[in-house]
Amino acid sequence: MATYIISEAKPKLGALVKQASAGKTIYLLNGKDMVALVPARPTHHLEPNLDVPAVNRRLAASERTPSAPWKRGDAARLAKQVLQAKPGR
């Protein structure tokens, strides 16, 4: 377990993310607030040829809707919708 204050973590954020992805728990402190960097594992299969521009357009559009800010699971639902809407599927 490693703990860093935000000012220490900023210059080495990429390395800290790699460590967290490898299974090491990294804690970040911002005043009294503490968060943990932990690996995120998708709960569903995403195609490797995901239509990134379409996802980005949908994400940008969602920022202008009453549903913003995002809730848990929103990104996964959006990615599934984009995959289902791809031509030829």
DSSP file (Angstrom, degrees, kcal/mol; ACC not computed):
  #  RESIDUE AA STRUCTURE BP1 BP2  ACC     N-H-->O    O-->H-N    N-H-->O    O-->H-N    TCO  KAPPA ALPHA  PHI   PSI    X-CA   Y-CA   Z-CA
    1    1 A M              0   0    0      0, 0.0     2,-0.4     0, 0.0    25,-0.2   0.000 360.0 360.0 360.0 129.8    0.0    0.0    0.0
    2    2 A A  E     -a   26   0A   0     23,-1.7    25,-3.4     2,-0.0     2,-0.4  -0.963 360.0-160.8-124.8 142.3    1.4    3.4   -1.0
    3    3 A T  E     +a   27   0A   0     -2,-0.4     2,-0.3    23,-0.2    25,-0.2  -0.986  12.1 175.4-126.8 131.8    0.0    6.8   -0.1
    4    4 A Y  E     -a   28   0A   0     23,-2.5    25,-2.7    -2,-0.4     2,-0.2  -0.978  28.7-126.2-132.8 144.1    0.7   10.1   -1.9
    5    5 A I  E >>  -a   29   0A   0     -2,-0.3     4,-2.1    23,-0.2     3,-1.1  -0.597  40.4-105.1 -80.8 157.0   -0.5   13.6   -1.6
    6    6 A I  H 3> S+     0   0    0     23,-2.1     4,-2.4     1,-0.3    24,-0.1   0.867 119.5  54.8 -53.6 -44.0   -1.8   15.0   -4.8
    7    7 A S  H 34 S+     0   0    0      1,-0.2    -1,-0.3     2,-0.2    23,-0.0   0.836 111.8  45.3 -63.4 -30.8    1.2   17.3   -5.4
    8    8 A E  H <4 S+     0   0    0     -3,-1.1     4,-0.4     1,-0.1    -1,-0.2   0.850 114.5  49.0 -75.0 -35.3    3.5   14.2   -5.1
    9    9 A A  H >< S+     0   0    0     -4,-2.1     3,-1.1     1,-0.2     7,-0.2   0.827  92.9  75.0 -77.0 -32.9    1.3   12.1   -7.3
   10   10 A K  G >< S+     0   0    0     -4,-2.4     3,-1.3     1,-0.3     4,-0.2   0.892  95.9  46.4 -51.6 -51.6    0.9   14.4  -10.3
   11   11 A P  G 3  S+     0   0    0      0, 0.0    -1,-0.3     0, 0.0    -2,-0.1   0.734 123.1  35.5 -68.7 -18.0    4.3   14.1  -11.9
   12   12 A K  G <> S+     0   0    0     -3,-1.1     4,-2.2    -4,-0.4    -2,-0.2   0.037  76.9 121.8-120.7  27.8    4.2   10.3  -11.6
   13   13 A L  H <> S+     0   0    0     -3,-1.3     4,-2.5     1,-0.2     5,-0.2   0.887  73.7  54.7 -59.2 -41.6    0.6    9.6  -12.2
   14   14 A G  H  > S+     0   0    0     -4,-0.2     4,-1.9     1,-0.2    -1,-0.2   0.920 110.5  45.6 -58.1 -45.4    1.3    7.3  -15.2
   15   15 A A  H  > S+     0   0    0      1,-0.2     4,-2.1     2,-0.2    -1,-0.2   0.872 111.7  52.4 -66.5 -37.2    3.6    5.1  -13.2
   16   16 A L  H  X S+     0   0    0     -4,-2.2     4,-2.5     2,-0.2    -2,-0.2   0.886 107.8  51.4 -66.8 -37.8    1.1    5.0  -10.3
   17   17 A V  H  X S+     0   0    0     -4,-2.5     4,-2.7     2,-0.2    -2,-0.2   0.906 108.9  51.1 -64.8 -41.1   -1.7    3.9  -12.7
   18   18 A K  H  X S+     0   0    0     -4,-1.9     4,-1.4     2,-0.2    -2,-0.2   0.909 110.7  48.9 -61.7 -41.4    0.6    1.1  -14.0
   19   19 A Q  H  <>S+     0   0    0     -4,-2.1     5,-2.2     2,-0.2     4,-0.2   0.918 112.2  48.0 -64.2 -42.7    1.3    0.0  -10.4
   20   20 A A  H ><5S+     0   0    0     -4,-2.5     3,-1.6     1,-0.2    -2,-0.2   0.900 109.0  53.7 -64.8 -40.1   -2.5    0.0   -9.6
   21   21 A S  H 3<5S+     0   0    0     -4,-2.7    -1,-0.2     1,-0.3    -2,-0.2   0.809 104.4  56.4 -63.3 -28.6   -3.2   -1.9  -12.8
   22   22 A A  T 3<5S-     0   0    0     -4,-1.4    -1,-0.3    -5,-0.2    -2,-0.2   0.471 131.3 -93.2 -82.2  -1.7   -0.7   -4.5  -11.6
   23   23 A G  T < 5S+     0   0    0     -3,-1.6     2,-0.4     1,-0.4    -3,-0.2   0.394  82.5 131.6 110.4  -3.3   -2.7   -4.9   -8.4
   24   24 A K      < -     0   0    0     -5,-2.2     2,-0.5    -6,-0.2    -1,-0.4  -0.687  55.5-128.5 -83.9 133.6   -0.9   -2.5   -6.0
   25   25 A T        -     0   0    0     -2,-0.4   -23,-1.7    13,-0.1     2,-0.5  -0.711  25.2-168.4 -83.9 126.3   -3.3   -0.3   -4.1
   26   26 A I  E     -aB   2  37A   0     11,-1.4    11,-3.6    -2,-0.5     2,-0.4  -0.967   4.7-156.9-117.3 126.0   -2.4    3.4   -4.3
   27   27 A Y  E     -aB   3  36A   0    -25,-3.4   -23,-2.5    -2,-0.5     2,-0.4  -0.866   3.3-160.1-104.4 137.4   -4.0    6.0   -2.1
   28   28 A L  E     -aB   4  35A   0      7,-2.9     7,-2.3    -2,-0.4     2,-0.4  -0.961   5.5-155.2-117.0 132.8   -4.2    9.6   -3.0
   29   29 A L  E     +aB   5  34A   0    -25,-2.7   -23,-2.1    -2,-0.4     2,-0.3  -0.899  16.2 176.8-110.8 135.1   -4.7   12.4   -0.5
   30   30 A N  E >  S- B   0  33A   0      3,-2.9     3,-1.9    -2,-0.4     2,-0.5  -0.807  71.2 -61.5-132.9  90.3   -6.2   15.8   -1.2
   31   31 A G  T 3  S-     0   0    0     -2,-0.3    -1,-0.1     1,-0.3   -25,-0.0  -0.585 120.6 -16.5  66.8-122.0   -6.5   17.6    2.1
   32   32 A K  T 3  S+     0   0    0     -2,-0.5     2,-0.3    -3,-0.1    -1,-0.3   0.548 120.0  96.9 -89.6  -9.0   -8.9   15.4    4.2
   33   33 A D  E <   -B   30   0A   0     -3,-1.9    -3,-2.9     2,-0.0     2,-0.4  -0.619  53.0-172.1 -84.7 139.4  -10.2   13.5    1.1
   34   34 A M  E     +B   29   0A   0     -2,-0.3     2,-0.3    -5,-0.2    -5,-0.2  -0.998   6.0 176.6-132.5 135.9   -8.7   10.1    0.2
   35   35 A V  E     -B   28   0A   0     -7,-2.3    -7,-2.9    -2,-0.4     2,-0.4  -0.903  20.6-132.2-129.9 162.3   -9.3    8.0   -2.9
   36   36 A A  E     -B   27   0A   0     -2,-0.3     2,-0.7    -9,-0.2    -9,-0.2  -0.939   7.2-140.0-117.4 138.5   -7.8    4.8   -4.1
   37   37 A L  E     +B   26   0A   0    -11,-3.6   -11,-1.4    -2,-0.4    -2,-0.0  -0.877  38.8 160.2 -90.9 117.3   -6.4    3.9   -7.5
   38   38 A V        -     0   0    0     -2,-0.7   -17,-0.2   -13,-0.1   -18,-0.1  -0.956  45.8 -90.7-135.6 153.8   -7.5    0.4   -8.2
   39   39 A P        -     0   0    0      0, 0.0     2,-0.5     0, 0.0   -18,-0.1  -0.399  35.3-142.4 -66.1 139.4   -7.8   -1.6  -11.5
   40   40 A A        -     0   0    0     -2,-0.1   -19,-0.0     2,-0.0     0, 0.0  -0.904  14.2-164.4-101.3 127.8  -11.2   -1.3  -13.2
   41   41 A R        -     0   0    0     -2,-0.5     0, 0.0     2,-0.0     0, 0.0  -0.956  22.2-120.9-113.6 123.4  -12.4   -4.5  -14.9
   42   42 A P        -     0   0    0      0, 0.0     4,-0.0     0, 0.0     3,-0.0  -0.331  10.2-146.1 -61.1 143.3  -15.2   -4.3  -17.4
   43   43 A T  S    S+     0   0    0      2,-0.1     2,-0.3     0, 0.0    -2,-0.0   0.413  81.8  37.2 -90.1   2.1  -18.2   -6.4  -16.4
   44   44 A H  S    S-     0   0    0      0, 0.0     2,-0.4     0, 0.0     0, 0.0  -0.942  94.4 -91.1-145.9 164.9  -18.9   -7.1  -20.1
   45   45 A H        -     0   0    0     -2,-0.3     2,-0.4    -3,-0.0    -2,-0.1  -0.664  35.6-161.6 -82.9 129.1  -17.0   -7.8  -23.3
   46   46 A L        -     0   0    0     -2,-0.4     4,-0.1    -4,-0.0    34,-0.0  -0.925  25.0-113.3-109.4 137.5  -16.2   -4.8  -25.4
   47   47 A E    >   -     0   0    0     -2,-0.4     3,-0.9     1,-0.1    36,-0.0  -0.395  17.5-132.7 -63.9 140.0  -15.2   -5.3  -29.0
   48   48 A P  T 3  S+     0   0    0      0, 0.0    -1,-0.1     0, 0.0    -2,-0.0   0.740 105.9  59.0 -67.5 -20.0  -11.5   -4.3  -29.7
   49   49 A N  T 3  S+     0   0    0      2,-0.1    -2,-0.1     3,-0.0     0, 0.0  -0.186  77.9 166.7-101.2  41.9  -12.7   -2.3  -32.7
   50   50 A L    <   -     0   0    0     -3,-0.9     2,-1.8     1,-0.1    -4,-0.0  -0.294  46.8-114.8 -56.2 135.7  -15.0   -0.1  -30.7
   51   51 A D     >  -     0   0    0      1,-0.2     4,-2.1     2,-0.1     3,-0.3  -0.566  38.3-177.9 -77.1  85.3  -16.1    2.9  -32.7
   52   52 A V  H  > S+     0   0    0     -2,-1.8     4,-2.9     1,-0.2     5,-0.2   0.880  76.3  53.8 -59.5 -44.6  -14.3    5.6  -30.6
   53   53 A P  H  > S+     0   0    0      0, 0.0     4,-2.4     0, 0.0    -1,-0.2   0.906 109.6  49.4 -58.6 -38.7  -15.5    8.6  -32.5
   54   54 A A  H  > S+     0   0    0     -3,-0.3     4,-2.3     2,-0.2    -2,-0.2   0.915 111.3  48.7 -65.9 -41.3  -19.1    7.5  -32.0
   55   55 A V  H  X S+     0   0    0     -4,-2.1     4,-2.7     1,-0.2    -1,-0.2   0.931 111.4  50.1 -62.4 -44.6  -18.6    6.9  -28.3
   56   56 A N  H  X S+     0   0    0     -4,-2.9     4,-2.5     1,-0.2    -2,-0.2   0.885 109.9  50.4 -62.2 -39.1  -17.0   10.4  -28.0
   57   57 A R  H  X S+     0   0    0     -4,-2.4     4,-2.4    -5,-0.2    -1,-0.2   0.920 112.3  47.3 -63.7 -42.8  -19.9   12.0  -29.8
   58   58 A R  H  X S+     0   0    0     -4,-2.3     4,-2.1     2,-0.2    -2,-0.2   0.896 111.8  50.2 -66.0 -39.6  -22.4   10.3  -27.5
   59   59 A L  H  X S+     0   0    0     -4,-2.7     4,-1.1     2,-0.2    -2,-0.2   0.930 111.5  48.2 -63.1 -44.9  -20.3   11.3  -24.4
   60   60 A A  H >< S+     0   0    0     -4,-2.5     3,-0.5     1,-0.2     4,-0.4   0.907 111.9  49.6 -62.3 -42.0  -20.3   14.9  -25.6
   61   61 A A  H >< S+     0   0    0     -4,-2.4     3,-1.3     1,-0.2    -1,-0.2   0.864 105.2  58.1 -64.9 -35.3  -24.0   14.9  -26.3
   62   62 A S  H >< S+     0   0    0     -4,-2.1     3,-1.4     1,-0.3     6,-0.3   0.773  94.7  65.1 -68.3 -24.5  -24.7   13.4  -22.8
   63   63 A E  T << S+     0   0    0     -4,-1.1    -1,-0.3    -3,-0.5    -2,-0.2   0.698 101.0  51.8 -69.6 -16.7  -23.0   16.4  -21.2
   64   64 A R  T <  S+     0   0    0     -3,-1.3    -1,-0.3    -4,-0.4    -2,-0.2   0.215  97.7  86.3-103.0  14.5  -25.7   18.6  -22.5
   65   65 A T  S X  S-     0   0    0     -3,-1.4     3,-1.5     1,-0.1    -3,-0.0  -0.712  88.2-110.9-113.3 164.1  -28.6   16.5  -21.2
   66   66 A P  T 3  S+     0   0    0      0, 0.0    -1,-0.1     0, 0.0    -4,-0.1   0.666 109.6  73.9 -65.1 -14.4  -30.5   16.4  -17.9
   67   67 A S  T 3  S+     0   0    0     -5,-0.1    -4,-0.1     4,-0.0    -5,-0.1   0.658  78.1 133.1 -76.3 -13.5  -28.9   13.0  -17.2
   68   68 A A    <   +     0   0    0     -3,-1.5     2,-0.2    -6,-0.3    -5,-0.0  -0.542  35.8  62.3 -74.1 146.5  -25.5   14.6  -16.5
   69   69 A P  S    S-     0   0    0      0, 0.0    -6,-0.0     0, 0.0     0, 0.0   0.544  95.7-112.2 -75.6 165.8  -23.6   14.1  -14.2
   70   70 A W        -     0   0    0     -2,-0.2     2,-0.3     1,-0.1    -2,-0.1  -0.258  27.3-152.8 -68.1 150.0  -22.9   10.4  -14.9
   71   71 A K    >   -     0   0    0      1,-0.1     3,-2.1    -4,-0.0     4,-0.4  -0.755  40.9 -69.0-114.5 166.6  -24.0    7.7  -12.5
   72   72 A R  T 3  S+     0   0    0     -2,-0.3    -1,-0.1     1,-0.3     0, 0.0  -0.320 121.8  17.5 -56.6 129.9  -22.5    4.3  -11.9
   73   73 A G  T 3> S+     0   0    0     -3,-0.0     4,-2.2    -2,-0.0    -1,-0.3   0.266  89.4 112.9  93.0 -10.8  -22.9    2.1  -15.0
   74   74 A D  H <> S+     0   0    0     -3,-2.1     4,-2.5     1,-0.2     5,-0.2   0.919  77.0  49.5 -61.1 -45.0  -23.7    4.9  -17.5
   75   75 A A  H  > S+     0   0    0     -4,-0.4     4,-2.5     1,-0.2    -1,-0.2   0.898 110.9  49.7 -63.6 -40.2  -20.5    4.5  -19.5
   76   76 A A  H  > S+     0   0    0      2,-0.2     4,-2.1     1,-0.2    -1,-0.2   0.916 111.7  48.3 -65.0 -42.6  -21.1    0.7  -19.8
   77   77 A R  H  X S+     0   0    0     -4,-2.2     4,-2.2     1,-0.2    -2,-0.2   0.910 112.1  49.9 -63.8 -40.9  -24.7    1.2  -21.0
   78   78 A L  H  X S+     0   0    0     -4,-2.5     4,-2.3     2,-0.2    -2,-0.2   0.919 109.3  50.7 -63.8 -44.0  -23.5    3.9  -23.5
   79   79 A A  H  X S+     0   0    0     -4,-2.5     4,-2.4     1,-0.2    -1,-0.2   0.905 110.1  50.3 -61.7 -41.2  -20.8    1.6  -24.9
   80   80 A K  H  X S+     0   0    0     -4,-2.1     4,-2.4     1,-0.2    -1,-0.2   0.911 109.6  51.2 -62.7 -41.9  -23.3   -1.2  -25.4
   81   81 A Q  H  X S+     0   0    0     -4,-2.2     4,-1.7     2,-0.2    -2,-0.2   0.910 110.5  48.6 -62.3 -41.9  -25.7    1.1  -27.2
   82   82 A V  H  X S+     0   0    0     -4,-2.3     4,-0.7     1,-0.2    -1,-0.2   0.923 111.7  49.3 -64.1 -44.2  -22.9    2.3  -29.5
   83   83 A L  H >< S+     0   0    0     -4,-2.4     3,-0.7     1,-0.2    -1,-0.2   0.893 112.1  48.2 -62.8 -39.3  -21.9   -1.3  -30.3
   84   84 A Q  H 3< S+     0   0    0     -4,-2.4    -1,-0.2     1,-0.2    -2,-0.2   0.799 109.9  53.1 -70.8 -28.3  -25.5   -2.3  -31.0
   85   85 A A  H 3< S+     0   0    0     -4,-1.7    -1,-0.2    -5,-0.2    -2,-0.2   0.528  79.9 118.2 -85.7  -6.0  -26.0    0.7  -33.3
   86   86 A K  S X< S-     0   0    0     -3,-0.7     3,-1.2    -4,-0.7    -3,-0.0  -0.377  74.7-106.6 -62.7 135.6  -23.0   -0.1  -35.4
   87   87 A P  T 3  S+     0   0    0      0, 0.0    -1,-0.1     0, 0.0    -2,-0.1  -0.325 102.1  27.9 -61.0 142.7  -23.9   -0.8  -39.1
   88   88 A G  T 3         0   0    0     -3,-0.1    -2,-0.1     1,-0.0    -3,-0.1   0.563 360.0 360.0  84.6   9.1  -23.7   -4.4  -40.1
   89   89 A R    <         0   0    0     -3,-1.2    -3,-0.1    -5,-0.1    -4,-0.0   0.406 360.0 360.0-101.6 360.0  -24.3   -5.9  -36.7
